Amino acid sequence: MYSGLYRKLGPGWTQFIRPAWIDGLPGYVSRERGAILQTTAFAIENGKITAIYMMCNPDKLTHVDG
C-alpha cells in the first residue's frame, strides 16, 4: 500500500510519529503532508487485518500528542 502511495506522492508525504493503541486497536500516529495530524488503527481478526480506521479530524485529535 505505502509503496504505491510513495510512487504517487513522493518522499515526505507522511511522517511516522509513533505506534499507539487507538480505541483499543493497534495503530500509529502520523503527520500527513507535514501538517495534518492523523491516526490509523487496524482491526485484526484471526491474524488478518479486517478493517483500517483513519482519523484526521483536528477536533477529535486534540488529546493526541504529535
Residue frames as qw, qx, qy, qz and C-alpha x, y, z in Angstrom:
[[0.000, 0.886, 0.463, 0.000, 0.00, 0.00, 0.00],
 [0.263, -0.865, 0.060, 0.424, 2.63, 2.53, 1.04],
 [0.484, -0.182, 0.539, 0.665, 4.96, 1.79, -1.87],
 [0.264, 0.594, 0.619, 0.440, 2.21, 2.80, -4.30],
 [0.139, -0.955, -0.251, 0.074, 1.48, 6.00, -2.37],
 [0.487, -0.606, 0.266, 0.570, 5.20, 6.76, -2.20],
 [0.442, 0.161, 0.592, 0.654, 5.46, 6.48, -6.00],
 [0.095, 0.764, 0.535, 0.348, 2.46, 8.77, -6.47],
 [0.265, -0.949, -0.166, -0.046, 3.15, 11.34, -3.75],
 [0.477, 0.637, -0.371, 0.478, 6.94, 11.23, -3.44],
 [0.551, -0.104, -0.596, 0.575, 9.12, 11.43, -0.35],
 [0.072, 0.004, -0.344, 0.936, 7.99, 13.45, 2.65],
 [0.419, -0.369, -0.450, -0.697, 4.24, 12.99, 2.16],
 [0.747, -0.575, -0.222, -0.248, 3.92, 11.40, 5.58],
 [0.144, 0.543, -0.664, 0.493, 5.91, 11.36, 8.80],
 [0.733, -0.332, -0.594, 0.009, 5.56, 8.41, 11.18],
 [0.223, -0.726, 0.309, -0.573, 5.43, 9.74, 14.74],
 [0.191, -0.319, 0.848, -0.378, 4.87, 6.72, 16.98],
 [0.375, -0.236, -0.871, -0.212, 2.97, 3.47, 17.40],
 [0.317, -0.153, 0.381, -0.855, -0.17, 3.77, 19.53],
 [0.038, 0.372, 0.924, -0.080, -3.22, 1.96, 20.84],
 [0.240, -0.032, -0.156, -0.958, -6.24, 3.73, 19.35],
 [0.730, -0.117, 0.038, -0.672, -9.61, 2.87, 20.91],
 [0.794, -0.241, 0.535, -0.161, -8.12, -0.48, 21.92],
 [0.880, 0.446, 0.133, 0.092, -6.74, -1.25, 18.45],
 [0.628, -0.332, 0.278, 0.647, -3.09, -1.31, 17.38],
 [0.448, 0.831, 0.258, 0.205, -2.08, 1.55, 15.14],
 [0.567, -0.092, -0.006, 0.818, 0.09, 4.60, 14.78],
 [0.042, 0.903, 0.197, -0.379, 0.14, 8.39, 14.78],
 [0.585, 0.166, 0.354, 0.710, 1.47, 10.22, 11.74],
 [0.078, 0.711, 0.067, -0.695, 1.62, 13.70, 10.28],
 [0.616, 0.481, 0.553, 0.287, 0.41, 13.97, 6.69],
 [0.399, 0.735, 0.186, 0.515, 1.89, 16.49, 4.28],
 [0.413, 0.228, -0.343, 0.812, 3.87, 17.94, 7.16],
 [0.197, -0.264, 0.201, -0.922, 0.90, 19.47, 8.96],
 [0.728, -0.242, -0.195, -0.612, -2.17, 17.26, 9.32],
 [0.259, -0.306, 0.848, -0.348, -2.14, 15.01, 12.40],
 [0.770, 0.052, -0.399, -0.495, -3.66, 11.59, 11.68],
 [0.489, -0.303, 0.783, -0.235, -4.23, 8.31, 13.49],
 [0.663, 0.213, -0.594, -0.403, -4.50, 4.94, 11.80],
 [0.542, -0.266, 0.703, -0.376, -5.84, 1.87, 13.62],
 [0.428, 0.196, -0.806, -0.359, -6.12, -1.74, 12.48],
 [0.815, -0.159, 0.299, -0.471, -8.89, -4.18, 13.39],
 [0.254, 0.403, -0.872, -0.110, -7.34, -7.65, 13.41],
 [0.847, -0.096, 0.286, -0.438, -9.26, -10.93, 13.45],
 [0.963, 0.053, 0.251, 0.087, -7.66, -14.37, 13.21],
 [0.610, -0.343, 0.354, 0.620, -4.31, -12.75, 12.43],
 [0.358, 0.407, 0.511, 0.667, -5.63, -10.75, 9.45],
 [0.042, 0.223, 0.123, -0.966, -6.39, -7.05, 9.10],
 [0.161, 0.535, 0.823, 0.099, -10.14, -6.79, 8.65],
 [0.072, 0.932, 0.321, 0.152, -10.54, -3.01, 8.81],
 [0.483, 0.043, -0.111, 0.867, -8.42, 0.13, 8.78],
 [0.132, -0.898, -0.417, 0.051, -9.67, 3.21, 10.61],
 [0.459, 0.173, -0.007, 0.871, -8.11, 6.59, 9.81],
 [0.167, -0.885, -0.409, 0.147, -8.90, 9.83, 11.63],
 [0.466, 0.145, 0.030, 0.872, -7.63, 13.28, 10.69],
 [0.201, -0.829, -0.354, -0.384, -10.36, 15.50, 12.15],
 [0.297, 0.383, -0.443, 0.754, -8.42, 18.03, 14.30],
 [0.519, -0.473, 0.118, -0.702, -11.39, 18.46, 16.66],
 [0.950, -0.234, -0.103, -0.181, -11.27, 14.75, 17.54],
 [0.841, 0.163, -0.282, 0.432, -7.48, 14.60, 17.86],
 [0.091, -0.859, 0.206, -0.459, -6.86, 17.38, 20.37],
 [0.748, -0.580, 0.295, -0.128, -5.82, 14.80, 23.01],
 [0.942, 0.170, 0.080, 0.278, -3.23, 13.13, 20.73],
 [0.333, -0.768, 0.326, 0.438, 0.40, 14.15, 21.11],
 [0.785, 0.388, 0.349, 0.334, 2.10, 14.59, 17.81]]
